[in-house]
Amino acid sequence: MSYRVKLIAGLIGTAFLCIFIGGLSQSISSGFAGFTGGLPFMIIAIVVCGMAVYDFWDECVRKK
């Protein structure tokens, strides 16, 4: 794939993943579990989104 296609596809995919996981985390925290019950999932969601952004940067942005 060309650099531009890889960059656009990676950005869209990473953005969708982070938006989905962020919404899921917000839903769990504001729902039945409450903030303290949703806190472990929120921490996991932040770590997963951070890893996804790093992988996007490593695969698509960084010049090798």
Buried (B, 14 or more C-beta within 10 A) or exposed (E): EEEEEBBEEBEEEBEEBBEEBBEBBEEBBEEEBEEEEBBEBBEEBBEBBEEBBEEBEEEBEEEE
